[in-house]
Amino acid sequence: MAKVLCVLYDDPVDGFPTSYARDDLPSIEHYPSGQSLPTPQGVDFTPGHLLGSVSGELGLRRFLESRGHTLVVTSDKDGENSEFDRELPDADVVISQPFWPAYLTAERIARAGKLKLAITAGIGSDHVDLDAAIEHDVTVAEVTYCNSISVAEHVVMMILSLVRDYLPAHQTVLDGGWNIADCVARSYDLEGMHVGTVAAGRIGLAVLRRLQPFDVRLHYTDRHRLPQAVERQLGLTWHASAADMVPACDVVTVNAPLHPETEGLFDDKLIATMKRGAYLINTARARICDRDAIVRALRDGQLAGYAGDVWFPQPAEPGHPWRTMPHHGMTPHISGSSLSAQARYAAGTREILESWLAGTPVRPEYLIVHDGKLAGTGAHSYSTAKDHKE
Ligand code: NAI
């Protein structure tokens, strides 16, 4: 029988919801690539309900306990003697969400003698030390595509918010003010701007598709070039690297995983090559950007705005400089955890558990590490520290 250790974010401060703003979720037949949505044998939750916080339990308790397995759910993941650290040594499976990541460091993996499977209930498994997972033969799987469109929508929202300078104007309303000149002094149209994405995978391509109707000029860089038909359809300009692309762009959006190739990519040097007054939107991972270089660039006007929802570490401390830097539109890490996305990643987590418990293969597109190497989506989208050195 397996012990499943699940780390989720805290319940709402006012308690677990008893009612919701909407009664249902739209029905989605398949993802844009044709990939099917999660296909578990069943679910024990109501789609549209809060599943990602501790009391939501990703809807897994009945499923696991009725089959004799143990489920431990906690939000206590950091610091000395956390519940996560106490429960880890005999856990077979760890489940964690990138929004509230249980950092599975090499040291923790070494102490987790029974660990065989680390599931990311979401997308982005950089909170797991992938080299250590490879070394210890731990399978790492994530629910590929579950929230890619959720994030793409958030990116478009943030691009428009920054370029139009929406948030300060809204604040003016909240404050009882009406100075139009203040509200428009930094407000532009997106139309005609050059917008580029670092990575055009599931999220990056969805962002490009959503932006095309705004009559912008679209650019991308990716280690895998898109099919020519897609480039033509969207009028894309491909660049061999982020360094080649960013000088051409008014808006840059980052949609690559965090791995050794992308860590620290947006540093003082790269940002200095961007157009003065460019906007940078990073919903991928915080450490793709140099934290203090972003603050400097906003203060001296090299960047006109920065938005995103990813921080390091998470949760971000109250004094994190991105909370107070000028011209930012940060949210806590929420873009991939809408109630719509939660229904998909809870179902996908159950699908992965069903396969693993039955000893049948996990869908290849869900795999990041398997059999001691990068596999599936992991082989396509990530590199290991070892690969990067070679
Ligand atoms: P994906 O696997 O479909 O796409 C990743 C793309 O990055 C691939 O096309 C890959 O070729 C490209 N890539 C990898 N290394 C690169 C490099 N060095 N330079 C250029 N391109 C590179 O994944 P998806 O669904 O698009 O997600 C991307 C990332 O977004 C995730 O790994 C995660 O870190 C982040 N994410 C954030 C969420 C949030 O809530 N803020 C939710 C979901 C994902």
Residues whose N, C-alpha, C, O or C-beta is under 5 A from the ligand:
A	BS01	NAI	I123 G124 N147 S148 V151 A199 A200 G201 R202 I203 G204 T221 D222 R223 H224 N255 A256 P257 L258 E261 T262 T283 A284 R285 I334 S335 G336 H380 S381
